[in-house]
């Protein structure tokens, strides 16, 4: 398969190519799912660097276990499960002490003041955190779809495949989740975000 064929191929076709020894086909799978899986991991661990490590580990595990995948059309949901389980396992083992990281972040800001207005930076970070908290306050069915669609820029069809849901369910959850999110944000004074 050439690069154009890889981009147009279904997941199952790519998996067959990987199993036949075409590692570029796995690169295409990584490209397709990396942002979505990163969002899944970040929802659990919060730290972007740790989330990247978890996603990398999940892809490695998936690559090694690919011959054992029974239904090739369920790669997305299988990878989602691996990523989510790795992130949950990480959180169980990880130290819960955040104090040192918070102090280090404050020292870094003090050592490298940004050229923009500090009040603007604080406001942007506060807004970003409020939106994340609002999304996290949604019921899990809506939270997953909203996160994958808006933060990971995952197409609705791929979300459906990843979560093993019908496309109509994803569309409904996206619509309903957006309404719920808008209500939560309006209560927090961010009515103009959505």
C-alpha positions in Angstrom: 0.0 0.0 0.0 1.3 3.5 -0.8 0.7 6.5 1.4 -2.6 7.5 -0.4 -4.0 4.0 -0.1 -3.1 4.0 3.6 -5.0 7.2 4.2 -8.1 5.9 2.4 -8.0 2.4 3.9 -10.4 1.2 6.6 -9.0 0.3 10.0 -9.4 -3.4 9.3 -7.4 -3.1 6.0 -4.6 -1.3 7.9 -4.5 -4.0 10.5 -4.2 -6.7 7.9 -1.4 -4.7 6.3 0.4 -4.4 9.7 0.0 -8.1 10.3 1.6 -8.7 6.9 4.6 -6.6 7.9 3.7 -3.1 6.7 4.6 -0.9 9.7 3.6 2.3 7.9 0.0 1.0 8.1 0.4 1.1 11.9 1.7 4.6 11.7 -1.5 5.6 9.9 -3.5 4.0 12.8 -1.5 6.0 15.3 -2.1 9.2 13.3 -5.9 8.5 13.2 -6.2 7.8 16.9 -3.5 9.6 18.7 -5.3 12.8 19.5 -8.4 11.0 20.6 -6.5 8.7 22.9 -4.5 11.6 24.3 -7.8 13.2 25.3 -9.0 10.0 26.9 -5.7 9.8 28.9 -5.7 13.5 29.9 -9.3 13.2 31.2 -7.9 10.7 33.7 -4.4 11.8 34.5 -4.6 15.6 33.7 -0.9 16.0 33.1 -0.2 16.2 29.3 3.2 14.7 29.5 2.1 11.7 31.5 -0.9 11.3 29.2 1.5 11.2 26.2 3.5 8.5 27.9 0.3 6.5 28.6 -0.8 6.8 25.0 2.5 5.7 23.7 2.4 2.7 26.0 -1.1 1.9 24.9 -0.1 2.0 21.2 2.9 -0.2 22.0 0.7 -2.7 23.8 -1.9 -2.6 20.9 0.9 -3.2 18.4 2.2 -6.2 20.3 -1.3 -7.7 20.8 -2.7 -6.9 17.4 -2.6 -10.5 16.3 -5.0 -11.4 19.1 -7.6 -8.8 18.1 -10.7 -10.9 17.1 -12.8 -8.3 15.4 -10.6 -6.0 13.2 -13.4 -3.5 12.8 -13.4 -2.8 16.6 -9.8 -1.5 16.7 -10.9 1.9 17.9 -12.9 0.7 20.9 -10.2 -1.9 21.7 -7.5 0.9 21.7 -9.8 3.1 23.8 -10.1 0.4 26.4 -6.4 -0.2 26.5 -5.7 3.6 26.8 -8.3 4.1 29.5 -7.1 1.0 31.5 -3.5 2.2 31.3 -4.4 5.6 32.5 -6.5 4.2 35.4 -3.6 1.9 36.3 -1.2 4.8 36.2 -3.4 6.8 38.6 -3.6 4.0 41.0 0.2 3.8 41.2 1.0 7.4 40.9 1.7 9.6 43.8 -1.1 11.9 44.7 1.2 14.7 45.8 0.8 17.6 43.5 2.4 20.3 45.7 5.9 20.0 44.2 4.6 20.3 40.7 2.5 23.3 41.6 5.4 25.1 43.2 7.7 24.2 40.2 5.1 25.7 37.9 4.9 28.9 39.9 8.7 29.2 40.0 8.9 28.8 36.3 6.3 31.5 35.7 8.2 33.8 38.0 11.5 33.0 36.3 10.1 33.5 32.7 7.5 36.2 32.7 5.6 36.3 29.5 5.6 39.3 27.3 1.8 39.5 27.4 -0.3 40.9 30.3 -0.2 38.5 33.3 -3.8 39.2 34.0 -4.7 38.0 30.5 -2.8 34.8 31.0 -4.5 34.1 34.3 -7.9 34.8 32.8 -7.2 32.5 29.8 -6.0 29.7 32.1 -9.0 30.2 34.4 -11.4 30.0 31.4 -9.7 26.9 30.1 -9.9 25.2 33.5 -13.5 26.2 34.0 -14.4 24.7 30.6 -12.6 21.5 31.5 -14.4 21.4 34.8 -17.7 22.0 33.1 -17.0 19.1 30.7 -16.0 16.9 33.6 -19.3 17.7 35.4 -21.3 16.2 32.5 -22.5 12.6 32.7 -19.8 10.3 31.4 -21.7 9.3 28.2 -21.8 13.0 27.1 -18.3 13.8 28.5 -16.6 11.2 26.4 -18.3 12.3 23.2 -17.7 16.0 23.8 -14.1 15.5 24.7 -13.3 13.3 21.7 -15.2 15.6 19.3 -14.1 19.1 20.4 -10.7 18.5 22.1 -9.4 15.6 20.0 -11.0 16.8 16.8 -12.1 13.2 16.2 -14.8 12.8 13.5 -18.2 11.5 14.6 -17.8 8.2 12.7 -14.5 7.5 14.4 -16.0 8.3 17.8 -18.8 5.8 17.1 -16.2 3.2 16.2 -14.0 4.0 19.2 -16.9 3.9 21.7 -18.7 1.0 19.9 -21.8 3.1 19.5 -24.1 3.7 16.6 -23.4 6.9 14.7 -26.9 8.2 15.5 -26.2 7.8 19.3 -22.9 9.7 19.0 -24.7 12.5 17.1 -27.5 12.6 19.8 -25.0 12.6 22.7 -23.0 15.3 21.0 -26.1 17.5 20.5 -27.4 16.8 24.0 -24.0 17.1 25.6 -23.4 20.5 23.9 -26.8 21.7 25.4 -25.8 20.5 28.8 -22.4 22.0 28.6 -23.9 25.3 27.5 -26.2 25.3 30.5 -23.3 24.6 32.9 -21.1 27.3 31.3 -23.9 29.9 31.4 -24.3 29.3 35.1 -20.6 30.0 35.5 -20.8 33.2 33.5 -19.4 31.9 30.2 -22.5 32.0 28.0 -20.6 33.2 24.9 -18.1 30.3 24.7 -20.3 27.9 22.7 
